[in-house]
């Protein structure tokens, strides 16, 4: 997101993908390791798959305390295809 307080990812043409597990890891102020995990089920007819924004901080009851000085944001995807095979990929995100 333009304010650097949340991220999301989009996969175009997810042909053959049935599910995606993701892990976002990063360092917050003071080099404190933080992160988030999640799961997305994919409909085989989807032309794109996208998550909602994933907050870089802690949220409860609609109020968020965002982490400060976020660095080294990484996204790890575990992709399950319709043939049962599992693939993984990792990338570093720019904020």
SULGIRA-V708018 format. One record per residue. N is the residue number from 1. RES is the residue in three letters. SS is DSSP state (H for helix, E for strand, C for the rest). PSI is psi in radians with two decimals (* if undefined). Layout:
# SULGIRA-V708018
[[N,RES,SS,PSI] [N,RES,SS,PSI]]
This chain:
# SULGIRA-V708018
[[1,UNK,C,2.69] [2,UNK,C,-0.43] [3,UNK,C,-0.05] [4,UNK,C,0.22] [5,UNK,C,0.00] [6,UNK,E,2.71] [7,UNK,E,2.81] [8,UNK,C,2.87] [9,UNK,C,2.69] [10,UNK,E,2.37] [11,UNK,E,2.11] [12,UNK,E,2.47] [13,UNK,C,1.12] [14,UNK,C,0.71] [15,UNK,C,2.18] [16,UNK,C,-0.07] [17,UNK,E,2.29] [18,UNK,E,-0.46] [19,UNK,E,2.75] [20,UNK,E,2.19] [21,UNK,E,2.42] [22,UNK,E,2.67] [23,UNK,E,2.17] [24,UNK,E,2.21] [25,UNK,E,2.59] [26,UNK,E,2.96] [27,UNK,E,2.38] [28,UNK,E,3.05] [29,UNK,C,2.29] [30,UNK,C,0.26] [31,UNK,C,0.66] [32,UNK,E,2.12] [33,UNK,E,2.32] [34,UNK,E,2.99] [35,UNK,E,-3.10] [36,UNK,E,2.59] [37,UNK,E,2.76] [38,UNK,E,3.09] [39,UNK,E,2.46] [40,UNK,E,2.15] [41,UNK,E,2.42] [42,UNK,C,2.28] [43,UNK,C,2.27] [44,UNK,C,-0.30] [45,UNK,C,-0.08] [46,UNK,C,2.39] [47,UNK,C,-0.45] [48,UNK,E,2.71] [49,UNK,E,2.28] [50,UNK,E,2.51] [51,UNK,C,2.85] [52,UNK,C,2.98] [53,UNK,C,2.40] [54,UNK,E,2.00] [55,UNK,E,2.43] [56,UNK,C,1.40] [57,UNK,E,-2.80] [58,UNK,E,2.25] [59,UNK,E,2.45] [60,UNK,E,2.35] [61,UNK,C,0.68] [62,UNK,C,-0.02] [63,UNK,E,2.38] [64,UNK,E,2.48] [65,UNK,E,1.81] [66,UNK,E,2.52] [67,UNK,C,2.57] [68,UNK,C,2.72] [69,UNK,C,0.89] [70,UNK,C,2.28] [71,UNK,E,2.95] [72,UNK,E,0.91] [73,UNK,E,2.16] [74,UNK,E,2.55] [75,UNK,E,2.12] [76,UNK,E,2.20] [77,UNK,E,2.33] [78,UNK,E,1.99] [79,UNK,E,2.21] [80,UNK,E,2.18] [81,UNK,E,2.91] [82,UNK,C,-0.19] [83,UNK,C,0.09] [84,UNK,C,-0.16] [85,UNK,C,2.58] [86,UNK,E,2.37] [87,UNK,E,2.72] [88,UNK,E,2.65] [89,UNK,E,2.64] [90,UNK,E,2.51] [91,UNK,E,2.74] [92,UNK,E,2.35] [93,UNK,C,2.49] [94,UNK,C,2.35] [95,UNK,C,*]]
